[in-house]
């Protein structure tokens, strides 16, 4: 198990984590809920994603990320076109219940360099952007809610990615 020197400068901790990072990225549309974005950053850190991409200029609450924003590569992108340019050549998987082509759990394989795209809790993912994604997947849900909170969704998707990546009985 890695015990990063968390009392050291953030760059020292980032350097210790760099060799362990995974190629996946998380893209978050930032409209509407700064707390949710901060919480999603915290969850993304737990899976050591390569980058966290925030589309839009809305703030996020650092308190919700519990300090993990210091150890992450967070890239601010003005709009969907910048996101597409930044992720050119990588598969974009939108996580969107209504427009989903399939259930995440039914997908045979998740690409190593996938960019998981999550919409804002209030507005979702813009329809014109969804049309440009490689895959649109959903998570099963029951009850009367239309969606999970974005940080929960990020955790569930990355948890499924991790379940497929790591063998039973092993730890990182």
MINU-900965 format. One record per atom (N, C-alpha, C, O): x, y, z. Coordinates in steps of 0.001 Angstrom, whole numbers, padded with zeros to 6 digits, always signed. Example, Ala and Ser with C-alpha at 12.3 -4.5 7.8 and 13.67 -1.06 7.14 Angstrom:
BEGIN
+013190-005690+007800/+012300-004500+007800/+013200-003300+007800/+014236-003319+008465/+012850-002250+007080/+013670-001060+007140/+012900+000030+007870/+013409+001138+008039/
REM end
This chain:
BEGIN
+000839-001168+000000/+000000+000000+000000/+000888+001236+000000/+001923+001262+000667/+000491+002247-000738/+001237+003499-000810/+000802+004423+000315/-000390+004634+000536/+001762+004961+001011/+001482+005974+002019/+002158+007262+001553/+003308+007528+001903/+001427+008071+000748/+002050+009286+000226/+002379+010252+001358/+001712+010271+002393/+003398+011035+001146/+003813+011986+002183/+002861+013185+002234/+003213+014276+001786/+001654+012984+002778/+000622+014024+002669/+000936+015283+003466/+000266+016301+003294/+001941+015233+004331/+002348+016451+005019/+003306+017279+004174/+003613+018419+004522/+003779+016717+003072/+004668+017435+002166/+003862+018329+001229/+002633+018367+001291/+004554+019029+000385/+003912+019875-000619/+003055+019020-001550/+003344+017845-001776/+002014+019620-002075/+001102+018892-002969/+001846+018294-004155/+001525+017183-004580/+002824+018997-004695/+003570+018484-005855/+004337+017211-005509/+004489+016337-006362/+004815+017093-004290/+005515+015881-003852/+004550+014705-003822/+004887+013604-004259/+003354+014940-003308/+002343+013889-003270/+001922+013524-004698/+001786+012344-005023/+001718+014529-005544/+001335+014269-006945/+002401+013414-007638/+002074+012502-008398/+003663+013711-007375/+004751+012932-007986/+004730+011487-007492/+004987+010566-008268/+004426+011279-006213/+004359+009919-005672/+003205+009126-006290/+003296+007911-006464/+002124+009827-006616/+000944+009167-007184/+001036+008957-008695/+000366+008080-009239/+001847+009742-009363/+001897+009708-010835/+002084+008315-011431/+001357+007972-012363/+003011+007497-010948/+003194+006174-011556/+001994+005241-011367/+001873+004233-012063/+001123+005575-010437/-000033+004722-010148/-001290+005147-010910/-002295+004437-010899/-001233+006283-011556/-002420+006822-012217/-002895+005909-013338/-002112+005201-013972/-004205+005950-013557/-004835+005180-014623/-005085+006090-015824/-005111+007313-015683/-005264+005510-016980/-005418+006296-018208/-006808+006900-018364/-007013+007746-019234/-007752+006489-017553/-009115+007002-017697/-009193+008462-017249/-008394+008934-016439/-010175+009149-017802/-010442+010537-017422/-011913+010667-017061/-012756+009890-017509/-012194+011660-016249/-013568+011982-015870/-013846+013402-016338/-013106+014327-016001/-014911+013577-017115/-015338+014902-017566/-016660+015230-016888/-017584+014417-016869/-016734+016434-016334/-017906+016873-015586/-018425+018186-016156/-017677+019157-016265/-019690+018215-016515/-020313+019478-016887/-020630+020207-015586/-021298+019648-014717/-020167+021430-015438/-020159+022085-014132/-021360+022965-013834/-021365+023642-012806/-022351+022988-014662/-023470+023887-014443/-024316+023441-013263/-024829+022322-013260/-024468+024288-012275/-025501+024052-011296/-025158+023721-009874/-025782+024286-008976/-024203+022837-009591/-024025+022394-008217/-022535+022294-007875/-021927+021246-008091/-021942+023365-007346/-020514+023356-007025/-020119+022296-005999/-019007+021771-006051/-021017+021978-005070/-020717+020945-004085/-020567+019586-004766/-019672+018811-004430/-021449+019303-005725/-021413+018016-006420/-020105+017840-007189/-019544+016744-007205/-019621+018889-007816/-018361+018797-008559/-017210+018520-007596/-016351+017686-007880/-017187+019213-006458/-016145+018957-005464/-016176+017519-004979/-015132+016881-004843/-017372+017008-004717/-017498+015620-004261/-017065+014642-005351/-016457+013614-005051/-017372+014949-006612/-016956+014083-007725/-015438+014086-007873/-014854+013071-008253/-014799+015202-007581/-013329+015256-007607/-012771+014314-006540/-011812+013583-006790/-013368+014334-005365/-012913+013446-004287/-013048+011984-004698/-012128+011193-004492/-014176+011626-005272/-014398+010249-005706/-013410+009878-006815/-012831+008792-006790/-013216+010766-007777/-012290+010491-008889/-010876+010261-008380/-010150+009422-008914/-010484+011000-007354/-009152+010809-006775/-008978+009384-006259/-007894+008811-006365/-010028+008820-005708/-009931+007466-005149/-009601+006420-006204/-009158+005321-005870/-009812+006750-007469/-009501+005829-008562/-008276+006288-009355/-007941+005699-010383/-007620+007326-008883/-006410+007868-009518/-006570+008037-011031/-005763+007541-011817/-007621+008742-011412/-007838+009017-012836/-006728+009927-013351/-006094+010646-012579/-006502+009889-014645/-005448+010680-015275/-005738+012176-015159/-004867+012955-014773/-006950+012565-015489/-007355+013967-015429/-008828+014061-015058/-009616+013151-015317/-009173+015180-014450/-010566+015535-014216/-010823+016779-015049/-010193+017818-014850/-011742+016662-015969/-012037+017738-016907/-013346+018399-016490/-014374+017730-016376/-013311+019690-016266/-014514+020419-015866/-014902+021342-017010/-014148+022236-017394/-016089+021107-017542/-016585+021903-018667/-017419+023042-018107/-018422+022819-017429/-016996+024257-018396/-017680+025445-017898/-016839+026129-016835/-015847+025581-016355/-017250+027322-016481/-016449+028104-015543/-017059+028214-014153/-016588+029001-013332/-018090+027440-013882/-018698+027484-012559/-017699+026981-011515/-016898+026094-011810/-017733+027523-010326/-016792+027083-009287/-017162+025711-008743/-018272+025219-008947/-016208+025106-008049/-016526+023908-007276/-016071+024168-005847/-015145+024942-005608/-016730+023518-004912/-016385+023691-003506/-015215+022792-003156/-015326+021566-003183/-014093+023416-002828/-012917+022636-002448/-013182+021822-001188/-012642+020727-001033/-014008+022345-000288/-014309+021604+000933/-014954+020257+000612/-014722+019272+001314/-015760+020214-000442/-016413+018953-000820/-015417+017935-001365/-015666+016731-001305/-014296+018408-001895/-013285+017473-002408/-012339+017011-001300/-011459+016183-001536/-012520+017542-000100/-011721+017152+001071/-010219+017279+000812/-009429+016469+001296/-009832+018303+000044/-008425+018558-000226/-007839+017765-001377/-006684+017982-001746/-008596+016861-001948/-008059+015998-003004/-007785+016768-004296/-007019+016296-005136/-008392+017939-004472/-008132+018734-005680/-006656+019098-005790/-006160+019322-006894/-005945+019161-004665/-004521+019509-004675/-003676+018446-005361/-002594+018737-005870/-004175+017209-005372/-003392+016091-005876/-003814+015660-007280/-003244+014728-007849/-004799+016333-007822/-005346+015947-009118/-004973+016938-010214/-004690+018109-009956/-004981+016429-011446/-004851+017301-012606/-006260+017670-013012/-006997+016856-013569/-006622+018905-012728/-007948+019409-013062/-007785+020379-014220/-007067+021374-014130/-008470+020061-015305/-008387+020876-016512/-009727+021557-016714/-010764+020897-016790/-009703+022874-016801/-010911+023660-017074/-011045+023840-018580/-010113+024273-019256/-012219+023499-019089/-012507+023644-020514/-013748+024517-020652/-014738+024311-019950/-013696+025486-021551/-014769+026474-021651/-016095+025877-022093/-017155+026283-021617/-016034+024903-023014/-017289+024394-023583/-017075+023009-024182/-015994+022427-024089/-018141+022499-024800/-018099+021145-025368/-017053+021000-026468/-016416+019952-026579/-016871+022033-027278/-015893+021934-028367/-014474+021802-027810/-013658+021067-028367/-014177+022501-026729/-012858+022345-026097/-012692+020944-025515/-011605+020368-025570/-013762+020404-024962/-013707+019037-024438/-013406+018057-025571/-012572+017165-025416/-014070+018220-026688/-013831+017331-027837/-012395+017439-028323/-011770+016420-028620/-011859+018648-028410/-010470+018830-028844/-009503+018203-027836/-008552+017523-028221/-009750+018430-026574/-008852+017922-025529/-008815+016392-025510/-007787+015791-025198/-009938+015778-025843/-010049+014314-025766/-009971+013636-027133/-010308+012459-027256/-009542+014348-028139/-009478+013795-029493/-008724+012468-029498/-007636+012354-028933/-009321+011468-030144/-008701+010153-030248/-009038+009209-029104/-008704+008026-029164/-009685+009706-028079/-010082+008859-026951/-011575+008548-027057/-012346+009378-027537/-011983+007371-026617/-013419+007074-026601/-014125+007898-025519/-013680+007952-024373/-015219+008527-025901/-016038+009312-024974/-017276+008509-024620/-018077+008179-025494/-017436+008197-023357/-018606+007451-022899/-019452+008357-022029/-019073+008694-020907/-020584+008743-022551/-021522+009552-021784/-022303+008649-020842/-022730+007558-021220/-022482+009110-019628/-023294+008385-018650/-024594+009169-018540/-024649+010230-017918/-025633+008626-019155/-026886+009363-019329/-028024+008362-019424/-028048+007531-020332/-028942+008433-018518/-030001+007427-018413/-030959+007423-019598/-031226+006364-020167/-031471+008561-019973/-032543+008619-020962/-032061+008249-022360/-032745+007524-023083/-030894+008743-022739/-030395+008528-024105/-029505+007302-024233/-028894+007096-025282/-029418+006493-023204/-028471+005376-023191/-028795+004326-024237/-029952+003976-024467/-027732+003834-024865/-027848+002744-025819/-027778+001404-025097/-028300+000401-025583/-027136+001394-023940/-026952+000147-023198/-026734+000439-021721/-026544+001587-021320/-026764-000603-020936/-026509-000547-019513/-025005-000740-019301/-024407-001608-019938/-024387+000044-018428/-022942-000075-018185/-022538-001497-017837/-021484-001962-018270/-023360-002195-017059/-023011-003539-016621/-023085-004560-017752/-022545-005659-017627/-023745-004212-018848/-023861-005116-019976/-022798-004920-021048/-022758-005668-022025/-021945-003931-020877/-020882-003656-021843/-019788-004702-021687/-019356-004995-020572/-019343-005262-022802/-018336-006323-022749/-016986-005830-022251/-016323-006522-021479/-016571-004646-022680/-015234-004149-022334/-015274-002636-022214/-015994-001962-022950/-014498-002112-021285/-014338-000666-021120/-012921-000332-021573/-011959-000887-021041/-012775+000568-022550/-011438+000907-023040/-010542+001492-021939/-011020+002188-021043/-009246+001202-022018/-008288+001689-021016/-008185+003203-020973/-007908+003781-019922/-008410+003848-022115/-008236+005300-022193/-009568+006047-022299/-009628+007147-022849/-010624+005448-021773/-011959+006029-021875/-012046+007350-021110/-011379+007553-020095/-012882+008230-021626/-013264+009445-020916/-014729+009267-020550/-015597+009233-021423/-014997+009153-019260/-016379+009074-018795/-016907+010494-018653/-016301+011327-017978/-018034+010764-019291/-018614+012103-019296/-019885+012097-018453/-020782+011283-018670/-019952+013008-017495/-021088+013116-016587/-021719+014491-016721/-021025+015507-016740/-023027+014511-016812/-023740+015775-016904/-023950+016402-015547/-023741+015776-014508/-024360+017635-015580/-024687+018295-014323/-025982+017699-013782/-026789+017148-014530/-026162+017818-012485/-027359+017240-011871/-028629+017928-012352/-029697+017317-012378/-028520+019171-012724/-029710+019918-013128/-029989+019841-014619/-031144+019720-015027/-028939+019910-015442/-029125+020017-016890/-028676+018801-017687/-028951+018714-018884/-027997+017870-017051/-027530+016693-017767/-026400+017012-018744/-025632+017954-018546/-026319+016215-019789/-025324+016403-020849/-026057+016993-022043/-027111+016482-022422/-025531+018057-022648/-026206+018647-023806/-026423+017613-024921/-025533+016819-025226/-027614+017636-025519/-027983+016653-026543/-027025+016673-027728/-026688+015614-028259/-026584+017843-028150/-025670+017900-029300/-024321+017259-028962/-023657+016719-029847/-023916+017314-027704/-022677+016651-027299/-022859+015137-027231/-021971+014383-027629/-024003+014697-026731/-024281+013254-026656/-024120+012588-028020/-023609+011472-028119/-024556+013273-029059/-024483+012717-030410/-023043+012483-030862/-022805+011706-031786/-022090+013141-030225/-020684+013006-030610/-019920+012001-029743/-018729+011775-029954/-020601+011408-028783/-019953+010439-027902/-019878+009069-028566/-020735+008709-029373/-018853+008319-028218/-018638+006978-028739/-019710+006021-028251/-020177+005158-028995/-020093+006181-026996/-021033+005271-026346/-021827+006068-025313/-021296+006979-024676/-023089+005719-025156/-023903+006306-024095/-024437+005158-023253/-025154+004284-023741/-024069+005182-021971/-024439+004096-021073/-025265+004636-019916/-025233+005826-019603/-026001+003734-019296/-026812+004089-018135/-026499+003146-016985/-025935+002068-017173/-026873+003572-015811/-026840+002722-014631/-028279+002371-014292/-029161+003226-014378/-028527+001132-013910/-029907+000796-013537/-030292+001551-012277/-029493+001703-011353/-031512+002013-012259/-032010+002656-011050/-033495+002387-010909/-034205+002183-011894/-033937+002392-009697/-035316+002069-009385/-035870+003213-008544/-035106+003977-007955/-037138+003331-008489/-037728+004399-007708/-038150+005558-008590/-038107+005461-009817/-038553+006642-007973/-039123+007761-008720/-038113+008831-009102/-038434+009727-009883/-036892+008757-008566/-035878+009747-008951/-035493+009564-010407/-035501+008450-010930/-035159+010661-011049/-034745+010604-012449/-033247+010349-012589/-032795+009895-013640/-032473+010635-011545/-031031+010435-011646/-030425+010304-010254/-031027+010674-009246/-029204+009761-010239/-028421+009718-009014/-027673+011046-008885/-027476+011732-009888/-027258+011421-007690/-026353+012563-007566/-025071+012276-008354/-024626+011130-008417/-024481+013312-008953/-023348+013097-009856/-022169+012415-009145/-021525+011552-009742/-021876+012768-007915/-020751+012129-007220/-021014+010638-007004/-020092+009826-007090/-022260+010280-006727/-022623+008865-006580/-022468+008154-007918/-021949+007039-007973/-022913+008788-008989/-022799+008203-010324/-021340+007989-010690/-020974+006925-011191/-020504+008991-010445/-019067+008849-010718/-018520+007653-009945/-017771+006849-010499/-018884+007530-008681/-018409+006407-007872/-018877+005063-008395/-018110+004101-008419/-020130+004992-008813/-020650+003723-009324/-019963+003335-010636/-019614+002171-010833/-019771+004295-011520/-019130+004006-012814/-017665+003628-012609/-017196+002631-013158/-016949+004417-011824/-015546+004084-011582/-015410+002794-010778/-014436+002060-010948/-016370+002512-009912/-016370+001248-009183/-016506+000061-010128/-015835-000957-009952/-017369+000188-011124/-017516-000883-012116/-016243-001013-012941/-015797-002126-013223/-015652+000122-013331/-014382+000096-014059/-013331-000631-013207/-012614-001497-013708/-013246-000278-011931/-012273-000902-011044/-012537-002384-010827/-011603-003184-010765/-013794-002746-010712/-014140-004164-010529/-013631-004992-011693/-013159-006113-011500/-013721-004456-012887/-013259-005181-014076/-011741-005186-014190/-011166-006115-014758/-011107-004192-013675/-009665-004044-013835/-008868-004884-012831/-007843-005466-013186/-009326-004946-011610/-008555-005612-010559/-009127-006995-010272/-010341-007196-010269/-008244-007921-010037/-008647-009290-009767/-009053-009447-008302/-008513-008773-007425/-010002-010335-008047/-010384-010574-006649/-009185-010968-005803/-008322-011729-006240/-009144-010446-004597/-008066-010779-003686/-006848-009887-003809/-005892-010048-003049/-006857-008956-004740/-005721-008053-004875/-006133-006662-004414/-007310-006303-004427/-005139-005898-004010/-005365-004501-003648/-004316-003652-004332/-003300-004154-004814/-004571-002387-004366/-003605-001458-004940/-002832-000837-003811/-001950-000011-004048/
REM end
